[in-house]
Amino acid sequence: MPAAKYQFKEPEHHEIVIDKVGTLRIKPSTILWKPAGKHDFLSVSVDAFGEWMCGDASGAKKVSK
């Protein structure tokens, strides 16, 4: 049987499931968060997330590797 000429490519993303907390899905331009027990994801652009993390409002602390 010949190979299909056109194949569906699944969008590239990484998904991290944190037990009893929720699911984090990272796409090329968007970060999605779904709390445990919920059906819908909340989304934010990668740019907006970066601005928030680097700002004072996030309370993020700089760590070394």
Beta strands, then each sheet from edge to edge (+ up, - down):
strand 1: 14-18
strand 2: 22-26
strand 3: 30-35
strand 4: 42-45
sheet 1: 1+ 2- 3+ 4-
end
